[in-house]
Every structure is written in structure tokens, then in C-alpha cells.
Amino acid sequence: MPRWEETLDVPAGRSGTQRIGGQGRKRRAQRWTKDGGSAVERLINWMGGCPGNSLLSGTEWEEDLYRAIAAAREGKLPPEPAGKAEETSASLGRRLCERALGAPEGLTVTALTSGADEALLKLLAAFTEPGDAVFTERLAPRSALMLFRRMAVRTVVVPGDESGMDPEALLAALAREKPAFVYASPVCPDPSGRRWDDERRRALALLCAWAGVLLVRDDRQLALAEAPGSFEAEREAGVRLFSVGQVPPGLFPGLRLGWIATLGSGEPVGPRRRFGGHETGSAVRRARAAVHGAALRWLDDPRSHGHWEAFRKRSRDRLRLFLRTLEAADLAGGGWIEPDGGMHVWIRLPEGLEGEAMLRAAWRKSLLFQPGSGFFAADPERNTIRVTPVHTPEAQIKEGVRRLAESASELTGRWSPW
């Protein structure tokens, strides 16, 4: 039975290198088999989300995390001193601010969540009522747009282009009405990955400060950006800012950890609902505290810096390999945006193709990705898709692009060398 497995060497202190991956569950999940002489293709999942395996799978930190969660759920954790959970959360917030955000001046992590979406949901609960307006770009994370609909807020699209929101259009929109907040992702946005121009970022911060409007920045991909993210423009403008982010999926096994970071005052002004959300049961709180404790122990370990950098490098390398392979393929008139890091590639399909139809064709070839129409706040372009190749081992990236190009060729009736 032919098989392959992926390994990655990352720094492990003075003892040399630590071998990550290629064990047990991972090997079984990444196996090619043969049945009666015909190859059974392994599913290539470019949908995004949290992969089944991570950089740290099979390490002591995975065991530490799961052991802590199990003990919390079974009620076997010893009682913590008063304020211990808050102290752990504060320390974890500082570590995340340093590692993921680069410790920008004036920025403080004020709340921990299960991911960027929960962080955004908390801000929506704190600052909006049904019918309130939220200004956004036309292209935004699909999950964020779903949250806006769930909370019954009106999404008002501010025109712009790949360089960011048009300042004149934003000024005109602010003159018409005052939104609950302006939502934007100027650094490595999902799905396009294209960084805003510096002038557009400064204009956004200045206009929000001038209008007295809260700015919510979605920085869920900031930790994987090619260039470090900066909050200097927002700090100099004096704008009230909240940044939502998360630990990149695939870095730490089973860890879903996000945050809300603030620039300026950490307390919401006049929230309509409680900022922290409703308290959950004691078992859930204990499990959450156990997760935070395990994550803090990992970040305090000197080896974690090497793990984080190895994950960044692996993501960049896989993204570049995907783009090189895509360029060599024949998409019959399709195109894409070169991302400034992150996990995703935004692809415009050949004329006449739609993302949903392309997905159905690719599914028959064991390939999955996200149709692009769900990422538009208005006037969706149905000939777009978002692919997330960074969780796919290099050995399968070329195969995935081959299936993608073949699906496009079949739908357009054109022959492809792939």
C-alpha cells in the first residue's frame, strides 16, 4: 500500500531539532490507498477552518492541553486561588499581544474568546441593536457577514478597491448617518489577503476619529501577514479601536483561542448589553481556564517561538508553492489576487463559470473549496472562489491544482494540459 507522510523540523532548544508530524493519526489521515488496482484519491480540503492535524500534533503540548481539559470536565482540578483565572487570562493576553500582534504601543488584549468570530460577536452584542448600521467593505469574511445577519444589523458597503475603502466614499457615508462602528480588515484581509495602502489606512483612522465612530479591525490573519501589522496610524489619529484576532488554525492542536484588543480605553462606552456576554456553566469555565493555562505554559516555553516561526514559514512556503503551481496551470482565462500572507487565495474563475458549479465539479474529483459569493456584503460576484492551501502538504498541492484546472476545463469545454 503506497503511503506518504509529512514531517517538519523546528528548533527545539539546545537539544537540536524536534520532529513534528508523521505519527499515528496524522499518517492514517494522509494516506493514499489502492483498491482493485484503481487509485482512491484522498480528499483535498481547501475550505479553511481548523484542520484535523496541527504543527504540534503528537507533542507534549497536545497531551498537556487535552489532559487539562479532561481534568476540568471531570471536576478533578484543584480549586484555584481567588483571582487566579483572571491573572492567567491577563498573562496570556500579554503573550498573545507580543507574539501575534508584535506588541504595538498602546494596544492591550482585554478579552479572550474562542476565536475571532466570538470576539466580533461580543462587540456586536455590546455596541449594536437590531437595525443599526455597520459600515464595511464589499468583500469581507463570510463568517463575519453571517454574524451581522444573525444580529440583525444593516451592513452598509463603503465603495473601494484593492487598496482599501475610498476615503471620499467613507466621508459621504459618515455624513449621511452615524454607524454603530466601521468594520474593516486593512492588513492581510480574508479572503483577498491584499494589504491596504498606508494612505487609505490613515484616512480610515482619521475619518473615524473625526466622526467619533468606533473602528473595529479584523486582524484574524495578522499573525501570518508577510509584513508585521502596525497600529501607528490608528494611534496617531486617536481613534477608538477594537481589534479582533485569533491564534492561526493549525498551529496548536485543538486550540481555538481568540481575543479582543483595544487601543485606548478598554471599557466600552455605553454598551447596550454586557460586553463579556453571558456566563457559562462552571464546568465550561473550568475547561476554559484549563485551556488558557495550557496555552500560557506553551507560550512561556522558549521552544514556542520556534514553533510559531516554523508555522509561519510553512504557511508562506505552501502559499507560494500553490501560487507558482497555479500560474503554471491553465485556468482558461481565470485570475487571482497575490495575497500578502495569510492562509487564503482569492481566485476569479474563467468567464461563464460560477463558484457553486465549480465546487460541484471539483467535489467529484475529491477537491473542496469555498464558493466566493458568500464573501460579498453586496452584489456578489459568483465567478469567484476562495481556496486555503496552507494546511495541505506540498506533495498534494500540485495534485489539488491539477484537479482545480481540470474541473474548470471540463466546465468550459476546453482541454487543459493538467
Buried (B, 14 or more C-beta within 10 A) or exposed (E): EEEEBBEBEBBBEEEEEBBBBBBEEBBEEBBBEEEEEEEEBBEBBBEBEBBBBBBBBBBEBBEBBBEBBEBBBEEEBEEBEEEEBEEBBBBBBBBBBEBBBBEBEEBBBBBBBBBBBBBBBBBBBBBBEEEBBBBBBBBBBBBBBEBBEEBEBBBBBBEBEEBBBBBEBBBEBBEEEBBBBBBBBBBBBBBBBBBBBBEBBBBBBBBBBEBEBBBBBBBBBBBBBBEEBBBBBBBEBBBBBBBBBBBBBBBBBBBBBBBBBBBBEBEBEEBEBEBEBEEEEEEEEBBBBBBBBBBBBBBEBEBBEBBBEBBBEBBBEBBEBBBEBBEEBBBBBBEBBEBBBBBBBBBBBBEEBBBEBBBEBBEEBBBBBBBBBBBBBEEBBBBBBBBBBBBBBBEBBBBBBBBBBBBBBBBBEEEBEB
